[in-house]
Amino acid sequence: MLRRTLAIATVVLLAAVAVRPTIARTLDEDGVAMLFPAKPGGTSYRLGMNDPRGDPEHLKLWADTLTQMTEHGVKFWRSTGHPVSYASGAPSGTSHRLMIFASGGRQTLNWQTGAIEKGYCGNPNDLNAFEATIYCRLHTLTGRHESVSWSLRGGAHNGPNSSSIGLSLRNPPGGRRGAYKELTWPKYGYADVTTRFDYTKTSGAWLGIKVISYIADATRVRNLMYLDTDPYNENGEKKNQWRLYFEWFDTQGVAMGPYTQATLWAGWMNMFRVDGWTHLDFSILSAREIEPAAIPSDSAPANGAKP
């Protein structure tokens, strides 16, 4: 009887393992956990060990200086921000921008000239369902217009070409406006989001940020932000301790400022942007297409990051 009980228990255990095969993490070429499965043959961009200035068709920077450095086993680039004047009339400041054009080419459409109908802003290979990652470190607040965000699913930062939404880090307590929409620059709409945990941006601390965005159905775009708040060990090895920071749906018909149109198209440009910090370090930068059919409907990713 004992032998039969053990056999049944073994079968149950194996069955449990069989139905959750994706809990074992898959790492990308940078050693970073891929939270959602990559689409075979899909569009992708990876900086790797390359010079960020060496491939302007797929990556452009807003930075006055760029220096390669190594500390505690981590190789990274340090940028100084570029002066920026804000259309809102706010005092001028400093901005760092890393603009990824994974599909290359040029922007051909925006939300007013065919992106809704065609389903893309640049070309059919634009990122539609995708996971983007950056490992970054901020240095020294300037005291003006502070923000850290990913601008997604859009195009060039001018007029209706912008065609984008954005996900931002928030500082507790009482931080608001975790999501924004900028279909036509410089007009913004904002939405509050509820974070799963508090995170305070800290000068000199490494942070991993992942964003996932995809069209969930005919009227909604699902967007998730994950953080790894202590991404490196003392030897510069990646910990891959990703946690869901927040989830937000961009929904057709729901007003955000002057807009009710959801970003139901693939973006030609996806941009990581930091304002109000003197220096930005970045060691990992990538964006890759993911397989929509493999995405679970709840907030837990296929590769088992903490909810």
C-alpha positions in Angstrom: 0.0 0.0 0.0 2.9 2.3 0.9 4.5 1.6 -2.5 1.3 2.4 -4.3 0.8 5.6 -2.3 4.4 6.7 -3.2 3.8 5.9 -6.9 0.6 8.0 -6.9 2.4 10.8 -5.2 5.2 10.6 -7.8 2.7 10.7 -10.7 0.9 13.8 -9.1 4.2 15.5 -8.6 5.3 14.9 -12.2 2.0 16.1 -13.5 2.3 19.3 -11.5 5.8 19.8 -13.0 4.5 19.0 -16.5 1.8 21.6 -16.5 4.1 24.4 -15.4 7.2 23.9 -17.6 7.9 27.7 -17.9 8.7 28.3 -14.2 12.3 27.4 -15.0 13.6 30.7 -16.2 14.9 31.3 -19.7 17.8 33.8 -19.9 18.5 36.1 -22.9 22.0 36.7 -24.3 22.6 39.3 -21.6 21.8 36.8 -18.8 18.5 38.6 -18.0 15.4 36.5 -17.4 12.9 36.7 -20.2 9.5 37.0 -18.4 7.5 36.2 -21.5 8.4 33.8 -24.4 10.2 35.3 -27.4 8.4 35.1 -30.7 10.3 32.9 -33.1 11.8 35.0 -35.8 10.3 38.1 -34.3 11.8 41.7 -34.4 14.3 42.5 -31.7 17.0 44.9 -30.6 19.9 44.3 -28.2 22.7 46.7 -27.4 25.0 44.0 -25.8 28.6 45.2 -25.6 28.3 47.5 -28.6 28.9 51.2 -28.7 25.4 52.9 -28.4 26.5 55.4 -31.1 27.4 52.7 -33.6 23.9 51.8 -35.0 21.8 54.9 -35.5 19.2 53.1 -37.6 18.2 51.1 -34.5 19.3 53.3 -31.5 19.7 57.1 -31.1 20.7 58.9 -27.9 20.1 62.3 -26.4 23.3 62.7 -24.4 26.0 65.4 -24.4 28.7 63.0 -23.5 29.0 59.2 -23.3 31.7 57.3 -21.4 32.3 53.5 -21.1 33.1 52.4 -17.6 33.4 49.3 -15.4 32.7 48.9 -11.7 32.5 45.7 -9.6 32.3 43.6 -12.7 29.6 45.6 -14.4 30.4 47.2 -17.7 28.2 50.2 -18.5 27.9 53.5 -20.3 27.5 56.9 -18.5 25.8 59.8 -20.2 25.3 63.4 -19.3 22.0 64.8 -20.2 21.1 67.2 -23.0 19.5 70.6 -22.2 15.8 70.6 -22.9 13.1 73.3 -22.9 9.6 72.1 -22.0 6.6 73.1 -24.1 4.5 73.3 -20.9 6.5 76.4 -19.9 8.2 74.6 -17.0 11.8 75.7 -16.3 14.3 74.2 -18.7 16.2 71.1 -17.6 18.2 68.1 -18.6 17.0 65.0 -20.4 18.6 61.6 -21.3 16.8 59.6 -24.0 17.5 56.2 -25.5 15.4 55.7 -28.6 15.0 52.2 -29.9 13.9 51.6 -33.5 13.9 47.8 -33.5 12.4 47.5 -37.0 14.7 50.2 -38.5 13.7 52.3 -41.4 11.6 55.4 -41.1 8.3 56.4 -39.6 5.6 56.3 -42.3 2.4 56.7 -40.3 0.9 58.2 -37.1 -2.4 57.9 -35.3 -4.0 60.4 -37.7 -2.6 59.2 -41.0 -3.1 55.4 -41.0 -1.5 53.8 -38.0 -5.0 52.7 -36.7 -5.9 51.1 -40.0 -2.5 49.6 -40.9 -1.6 48.6 -37.4 1.9 50.1 -37.3 3.7 53.5 -37.3 6.8 52.5 -39.3 6.5 49.2 -41.1 4.9 45.8 -40.5 7.9 44.7 -38.5 7.4 47.3 -35.8 7.2 45.9 -32.2 3.6 45.2 -31.3 3.7 42.6 -28.5 7.1 43.1 -26.9 9.2 43.1 -23.7 11.8 45.8 -23.3 14.5 45.9 -20.6 17.0 48.4 -19.2 19.4 48.2 -16.3 20.1 51.8 -15.2 21.6 53.9 -12.4 20.7 57.6 -11.7 23.1 60.2 -10.3 22.4 63.6 -8.7 19.1 65.3 -9.0 19.1 68.6 -10.8 16.0 69.9 -9.0 14.0 70.4 -12.1 11.3 68.3 -13.8 12.3 64.9 -12.5 10.9 61.8 -14.2 11.9 58.2 -15.3 9.7 56.6 -17.9 9.3 54.3 -21.0 7.5 55.9 -23.9 5.9 53.1 -25.9 4.1 52.2 -29.2 4.8 55.5 -30.9 7.1 57.5 -33.1 9.1 60.7 -33.4 8.5 63.3 -30.6 6.8 65.9 -32.7 3.1 66.6 -33.4 0.9 63.6 -34.2 3.9 61.5 -35.0 4.3 61.0 -31.2 1.3 58.5 -31.2 2.5 57.1 -27.9 1.7 56.0 -24.3 4.1 55.9 -21.4 4.8 54.2 -18.1 6.6 56.0 -15.3 8.2 55.3 -12.0 6.5 56.9 -9.0 7.9 58.2 -5.8 6.0 57.3 -2.6 4.2 58.5 -0.6 1.3 59.9 -2.7 3.0 59.7 -6.1 0.5 59.7 -8.9 0.3 59.5 -12.7 2.0 56.3 -13.5 0.7 56.2 -17.0 0.5 58.9 -19.7 -0.6 59.4 -23.3 0.9 61.7 -25.9 -0.7 61.0 -29.2 0.0 64.5 -30.4 3.0 66.3 -28.9 3.0 68.3 -26.6 -0.5 67.5 -25.4 -0.6 64.9 -22.5 -3.2 62.9 -20.7 -2.6 61.1 -17.5 -3.9 58.1 -15.5 -3.2 57.1 -12.0 -2.0 53.5 -11.4 -1.8 51.4 -8.2 1.6 50.0 -7.6 2.2 46.6 -6.0 5.0 47.9 -3.8 6.8 51.2 -3.1 10.0 52.2 -4.8 11.9 55.4 -4.3 14.4 56.5 -7.0 17.8 56.7 -5.4 21.0 58.3 -6.6 23.8 55.8 -7.2 21.6 52.6 -7.0 21.2 50.2 -9.9 17.7 49.4 -11.0 16.3 46.9 -13.6 13.2 48.0 -15.4 11.1 45.9 -17.8 8.0 46.9 -19.7 5.7 44.6 -21.5 3.0 45.9 -23.9 0.7 44.1 -26.2 -2.8 44.4 -27.7 -5.0 42.3 -25.4 -8.2 42.5 -27.5 -10.0 44.8 -29.9 -10.3 47.7 -27.5 -7.4 47.3 -24.9 -3.6 47.4 -24.8 -2.2 45.7 -21.7 0.9 47.3 -20.2 3.0 45.9 -17.3 6.1 47.3 -15.6 8.5 45.0 -13.6 11.4 46.1 -11.4 14.5 44.4 -10.1 15.4 46.8 -7.3 18.8 45.3 -6.5 19.8 43.7 -9.8 23.5 42.9 -9.3 25.4 41.0 -6.7 28.9 42.0 -5.4 30.5 40.3 -8.4 28.4 42.0 -11.0 26.2 38.9 -11.6 22.5 39.4 -12.3 20.1 38.4 -9.6 16.9 38.4 -11.8 14.6 39.1 -8.9 11.8 40.7 -11.0 8.6 41.9 -9.3 5.5 43.3 -10.9 5.4 47.0 -10.1 2.1 47.9 -11.8 -0.3 46.9 -14.6 -2.3 49.4 -16.7 -4.8 48.9 -19.6 -4.9 51.6 -22.3 -8.6 51.3 -23.2 -10.5 52.6 -26.3 -13.1 55.2 -25.3 -11.6 56.0 -21.8 -10.6 59.6 -21.7 -7.0 60.6 -20.9 -6.7 64.4 -21.2 -7.8 65.2 -24.8 -7.6 61.6 -26.0 -10.0 58.6 -26.1 -8.1 56.6 -28.8 -6.1 53.6 -27.5 -2.7 52.8 -29.0 -4.0 49.8 -31.0 -0.9 49.8 -33.3 2.7 48.7 -33.3 5.2 51.4 -32.5 8.2 52.4 -34.6 10.0 53.9 -31.6 10.2 52.9 -27.9 12.1 55.3 -25.8 13.6 55.2 -22.3 13.7 58.7 -20.9 15.2 60.2 -17.8 14.7 63.9 -16.9 16.1 65.9 -13.9 19.2 63.7 -13.2 22.7 64.9 -14.0 24.1 61.5 -15.1 22.5 58.2 -16.3 24.4 54.9 -16.3 23.0 52.0 -18.4 24.4 48.5 -18.8 21.7 46.5 -20.4 19.3 47.7 -23.2 17.1 45.4 -25.3 13.6 45.0 -26.8 12.2 41.9 -28.3 8.9 40.7 -29.8 7.0 38.2 -27.7 4.4 35.6 -28.6 0.9 36.8 -27.8 -0.6 33.3 -27.8 1.7 32.3 -24.9 0.9 35.3 -22.7 -1.3 34.4 -19.7 -4.4 36.4 -18.9 -3.4 37.1 -15.3 -0.5 39.4 -14.2 2.0 36.5 -13.5 4.5 36.1 -16.4 5.2 32.8 -17.9 8.7 32.7 -16.4 7.5 33.1 -12.8 8.5 36.6 -11.7 7.0 37.6 -8.4 3.5 39.0 -8.6 
